[in-house]
Amino acid sequence: MKNQNHANKKVTENVQKISEYDILKLDNQLCFSLYVCSKEIIRKYKPLLDPYGLTYTGYIILLALWEKDDITVKDLGRKLYLDSGTLTPMLKKLEALDFIKRTRGSKDERTVYIKLTKKGYEFKEEAKHIPEKMVCSLELDPKHGKEMLVSLHKMMDTFSSTELGE
């Protein structure tokens, strides 16, 4: 907690150094920088995923299912930070491409389970090259990339614990 307070104090001091109107500049917005980077990284995935008929969202759904298969739409949405309105059309597309199968729960038909098909499992072998190609295209120093990933995971944990009311 002491480190957290010290970090918050430093951020406050740095923000106070920015003039009243400079804080409104795009270059001073963390959210804008994250937005641009996210958008551009997803754009770089497009040529890697197009041959398989996948979008970035479809790809991350498969990544999640390779970690844990046969899960509910609700659990998958929670893992991917996606609501069912976004997830359902993507799941329909992945099912049409024969990567997944959706089934209703036997105890409660409102519960829908997502399970990889044979094609979905087999695609994991083909997809192994995608992360390496992405890292190369970003020309990111591995150490710096690892540090960024740790920082972003901390931020994601903050969002998750805030949502859960912790």
Order of alpha helices (4+ residues) and beta strands (2+ residues): alpha-alpha-alpha-beta-alpha-alpha-beta-beta-alpha-alpha-alpha
